[in-house]
């Protein structure tokens, strides 16, 4: 059974950077990052295809976030630059169809 383990979150000032990692055992066609703030639905942030490496970004993070994959180590990463307070959320990884059990996520807090 595929397990998801997210890491790399933390507290950063506006304009700062963080790199999130997700260890995902098993096989998947597409995998990505989601985020959730209290009281709101979990939203997709970015995803990457396992076959051709094509990527998707939600509009609010385009040009600031970069998703990448490490197939050898079965990990994906999310490089987040120019962070804004509105990026504050718990970040999760999952397949693009959200078919796996959610992990614990990693908290990202952007605040001065």
Secondary structure, 3 states (H helix, E strand, C coil): CCCEEEECCEEECCCCCEEEEEEECCCCCEEEEEEECCCCCCEEEEEEECCCCCEEECHHHCCCEEEEEECCCCEEEEEECCCCHHHCEEEEEEECCCCCCCCCCEEEEECC
